Amino acid sequence: MHLATSYERIGGERVIRQLVDRFYDLMDQEPEYFGVRKLHPQDLTHSRQKLFMFLSGWTGGPSLYTEKYGEPRLRTRHMPFPIGSPERDQWLSCMYQAMLDIGLDDEVRKKLAMGFDQTADFMRNQPE
């Protein structure tokens, strides 16, 4: 019996790309995400591609990020950026909204949210 990965349940590459694009579009457009947006470069092209590649492997699809950049080492790669609870919360809120906006079903959204919550909290490097 084959258990579908989150990548398969989401809809694969096309839907991961939609999620990433909606996420960064929201970050660019909505003032409530300014704190996390200012941590990114002005041009989000590279950020979009890296998140797409990472989420592909993270959800059980092709390991595009690892193949190109090696192990993600997320905390180490995010250490140069001041990430506290406000930035974590803005990132998560933006991602939750993106998941809703592209119409991910509740079960998949909840599963992804659990992983996003844990990962985003781990990225914090600023005191409370």
N, C-alpha and C positions, 0 to 999 in steps of 0.2 A: 504494500500500500504506500503510495506516494503522498506525503504530506506537503501541501503547497507552502512555499516560502512566502514571506510578506511581499517580496518582489513580484511573485506570480499573482498573489491575491490583489495587489494594488493595480496591476495591469502592465507591469514591466517598464521598459525604458520610456515609452511615451508619457506615462503618467508620472513617473519620477521627474521627468523634465518639466511637466506642467506644474508639479508641486514646487520645484526649485524656482521656476520662473515666477510663480505667484508669490512665493515667499519673498523674493528680492524685490518684486514690484511693490508689494505692500510696504516693505522696509523703506523703499524710496519715496513712497507717497504719503504714508501716514505719520503725522507728527508724534504719536505715542511711541514710535519705534526709533526716535531720533538718537537716543542714548546708545543703542546697539548699532545703528546705521553709521554713526561717526567713527566707529572702530574699523570700518571697512574702507577700501580705496574708493575714490570718486567713481571710477569706472568699475562696475561690478561684473564685467565679462569673465574675468579669471575666477572670481569668487563663485559665480554661478556654475562654472564648469567643474571646479573642485568639489563643491557640495553635491552636484549631480553624480560625479564619479564616486564620491564617498558613499552616498546613500544607495547607490546601485549595489555595492558590496555589502553594506550594513544591513540591507533588507534581504540578502540572500541571493542577489543576482550576480552578474559578472563583477569581479574584483578590480575594477578599472583604476581606482585610486592607488591601491597597493601595487598593481603592476607598473604604474608610472612613477609613483613617489615613494614606494616602500610602505612600511607599517605606518598607520596614521599618527600614532603618538599624539593624540589630540591635545592632551594637557600641555605637553612640551611645546607644541606648535602654537598654542594660544597664550602661552606665558607672557609674550611681549605686550599683550593687550590687557588693560585693566578691566577685569570682569568681576563684578560684584553681583549681589542679588538683583539690583535693578536691571542690569544688562541681561542676566540670566532670564529674568521674568519677561523682559521685552522680547527676547529671542523666542522663548517658548510661546508667548502670546501670538507673535507673528506667525510661527509655524502652525499653531492650532488653527488660526484663522485661514491660513493657506490650505490646510487639509480640508476644512469645511467648504471653502470656496470652490475647490476642484471636485467636491462631491465624494470624497472617500467615505465608504460605509462605516457605520459606528464601530463595529467590531475591529476592523483594521485600524481605524483612527485611535481607538483606545489602546491597542497593542503598541502602535508606534509611539503614542504619547508616553507610555511607561518607559520606553527606552530613551526617548528624548529627555524626559524629566531627569532620569538618572545621569545621563551624559552631560546635560547642561549644568546640573548642579556640580558635577565633578570639574567643570571648566572654571568655576569660581576661583579667583586667586587674590581677591581683596578681602580685608577684614570686614566683618559686619558693621 
